[in-house]
Amino acid sequence: MSPPRPTLEVGYVARVHGLLGELAVRTFDPDSEALTLVRRLVLRLRSGEEREVTLTAARRAADATLVSLAGVTSRSAAEPLKGAKVLVHREDLPPPAEGEWFQGDLVGLEARTPEGAPLGRVTEIWNTGPVPILVVEGAGPESLLVPFVDDFVPEVDVQAGVLVVRPPEMLE
């Protein structure tokens, strides 16, 4: 079993908002309130550099959470942060309820069939409809898109780094 990571990826900086350096962050879970609960973030820039920043304000918008960071007070200061992955310290969040997971914990898990055959790894989560879609890459030439519902994902073991997937074509 692997211990939980100390930080949890919750989304990415989608764009700069306005002239005062506000950032629009898209979270994996559009209903997530994680950014309104914390006061510090880790930004993983495209270069791979990680920067811990202080969150001074966060407010929900139609398609993102708008955040302000200490020391980022202009559009030109915010522009280099576009595309950065946004992580929070796990200790700053309340734990998920029994039988629930942070969506960021699912990224990186190995997907296996119910028989144990490897399907690949969860590389991202799409939240474009009523249920999240897991993107599984690595077992074939195309990504496998799996709705994150019990019929398709009957078992999740974050500690072991594995989830069981019944791809839609297996249910026919």
C-alpha positions as CSV (number, residue, x, y, z in Angstrom):
1,M,0.0,0.0,0.0
2,S,1.2,3.5,-0.8
3,P,0.5,6.4,1.6
4,P,-1.6,9.2,0.3
5,R,0.3,11.9,-1.5
6,P,0.8,15.1,0.6
7,T,-0.7,17.2,-2.1
8,L,-3.8,16.6,-4.2
9,E,-4.2,17.8,-7.8
10,V,-7.6,19.5,-8.0
11,G,-7.5,21.2,-11.4
12,Y,-5.6,23.7,-13.6
13,V,-5.3,27.4,-14.4
14,A,-7.5,27.8,-17.4
15,R,-7.0,31.5,-18.1
16,V,-6.3,34.9,-16.6
17,H,-9.4,36.8,-15.6
18,G,-9.3,40.6,-15.8
19,L,-6.5,43.1,-15.3
20,L,-5.7,42.6,-11.7
21,G,-4.2,39.1,-12.0
22,E,-7.1,37.0,-11.0
23,L,-6.9,33.4,-12.3
24,A,-9.7,31.2,-13.5
25,V,-9.1,27.6,-12.2
26,R,-11.0,24.7,-13.6
27,T,-11.3,21.9,-11.1
28,F,-11.8,18.2,-11.9
29,D,-15.1,18.3,-10.1
30,P,-17.0,21.4,-11.1
31,D,-18.9,21.3,-7.8
32,S,-15.7,21.2,-5.8
33,E,-15.4,23.8,-3.0
34,A,-11.8,22.9,-2.3
35,L,-10.4,26.3,-3.4
36,T,-12.8,28.1,-1.1
37,L,-11.6,26.0,1.9
38,V,-7.8,26.5,1.6
39,R,-5.4,29.4,2.0
40,R,-2.4,27.9,0.2
41,L,-1.9,26.2,-3.1
42,V,0.9,24.6,-5.0
43,L,1.2,25.5,-8.7
44,R,3.0,23.0,-10.9
45,L,4.1,25.1,-13.8
46,R,4.5,23.7,-17.3
47,S,8.3,23.8,-16.8
48,G,7.8,21.3,-13.9
49,E,8.7,24.0,-11.3
50,E,6.5,23.9,-8.2
51,R,5.6,27.1,-6.5
52,E,3.7,27.4,-3.2
53,V,1.4,30.4,-3.2
54,T,-1.0,32.1,-0.7
55,L,-4.6,32.3,-1.8
56,T,-6.1,35.6,-0.8
57,A,-9.6,35.2,-2.4
58,A,-11.7,32.6,-4.2
59,R,-15.1,32.9,-5.7
60,R,-17.2,30.6,-7.9
61,A,-18.0,31.7,-11.4
62,A,-20.0,29.9,-14.1
63,D,-17.3,27.6,-15.4
64,A,-14.4,28.0,-12.9
65,T,-13.3,29.3,-9.6
66,L,-11.7,32.7,-9.7
67,V,-8.7,33.0,-7.4
68,S,-6.4,35.8,-6.3
69,L,-2.9,35.1,-5.2
70,A,-0.6,37.1,-2.9
71,G,1.9,39.0,-5.1
72,V,0.0,38.4,-8.3
73,T,-1.7,41.8,-8.9
74,S,-1.5,42.3,-12.6
75,R,-2.4,40.5,-15.8
76,S,1.2,40.3,-16.8
77,A,2.2,38.7,-13.5
78,A,-0.6,36.1,-13.9
79,E,0.0,35.2,-17.6
80,P,3.0,32.8,-16.9
81,L,0.7,30.8,-14.6
82,K,-1.7,29.8,-17.3
83,G,-1.8,26.0,-17.7
84,A,-0.3,25.3,-14.3
85,K,-1.7,22.4,-12.4
86,V,-3.3,23.4,-9.2
87,L,-2.6,21.3,-6.1
88,V,-3.8,21.6,-2.5
89,H,-2.3,20.2,0.7
90,R,-4.4,17.2,1.7
91,E,-4.1,18.3,5.3
92,D,-6.0,21.5,4.5
93,L,-9.1,19.6,3.3
94,P,-11.7,17.7,5.3
95,P,-11.4,14.0,4.6
96,P,-13.8,12.5,2.1
97,A,-16.8,10.6,3.4
98,E,-16.7,6.8,3.5
99,G,-17.0,5.4,0.0
100,E,-16.1,8.7,-1.6
101,W,-12.8,9.8,-3.1
102,F,-11.1,13.0,-4.2
103,Q,-11.2,12.9,-8.0
104,G,-7.5,13.9,-8.0
105,D,-6.7,10.7,-6.2
106,L,-8.1,8.7,-9.1
107,V,-5.6,10.2,-11.6
108,G,-2.6,7.8,-11.8
109,L,-4.5,4.7,-10.6
110,E,-4.0,1.5,-12.5
111,A,-7.2,0.3,-14.2
112,R,-7.7,-3.4,-14.4
113,T,-10.5,-5.7,-15.6
114,P,-12.5,-7.6,-13.0
115,E,-10.2,-10.6,-13.9
116,G,-7.1,-8.5,-13.1
117,A,-5.9,-7.8,-16.6
118,P,-4.3,-4.3,-16.9
119,L,-6.1,-1.7,-19.0
120,G,-3.8,1.2,-18.4
121,R,-3.7,4.2,-16.1
122,V,-6.2,7.0,-15.4
123,T,-4.6,10.0,-16.9
124,E,-7.4,12.6,-16.5
125,I,-11.0,13.1,-15.6
126,W,-13.5,14.8,-17.8
127,N,-16.5,16.5,-16.2
128,T,-18.5,17.5,-19.2
129,G,-21.8,15.8,-18.4
130,P,-23.8,14.4,-15.6
131,V,-21.1,11.9,-14.4
132,P,-17.3,12.2,-14.5
133,I,-15.5,10.3,-17.3
134,L,-12.2,8.6,-16.5
135,V,-9.7,8.7,-19.3
136,V,-7.6,5.5,-19.2
137,E,-4.5,5.3,-21.4
138,G,-1.8,2.7,-22.0
139,A,-3.4,-0.6,-22.9
140,G,-4.2,0.2,-26.5
141,P,-3.8,2.7,-29.3
142,E,-6.8,4.7,-28.1
143,S,-7.9,6.0,-24.8
144,L,-10.6,4.2,-23.0
145,L,-13.4,6.5,-21.7
146,V,-15.2,5.1,-18.7
147,P,-18.1,6.7,-16.9
148,F,-17.3,6.9,-13.2
149,V,-20.4,5.0,-12.0
150,D,-20.7,1.7,-10.1
151,D,-21.7,-0.3,-13.3
152,F,-18.4,0.6,-14.9
153,V,-16.2,1.1,-11.9
154,P,-17.3,-1.4,-9.3
155,E,-14.2,-1.1,-7.1
156,V,-11.7,1.6,-6.1
157,D,-8.7,1.0,-3.9
158,V,-6.7,4.3,-3.7
159,Q,-4.3,2.8,-1.1
160,A,-3.4,0.0,-3.5
161,G,-3.3,2.3,-6.5
162,V,-5.9,0.3,-8.4
163,L,-9.5,0.5,-9.7
164,V,-11.5,-2.2,-11.4
165,V,-13.1,-1.2,-14.7
166,R,-15.8,-2.9,-16.7
167,P,-15.5,-1.1,-20.0
168,P,-18.8,-0.3,-21.6
169,E,-18.3,-2.9,-24.3
170,M,-17.9,-5.6,-21.6
171,L,-21.4,-5.0,-20.3
172,E,-23.1,-5.9,-23.6
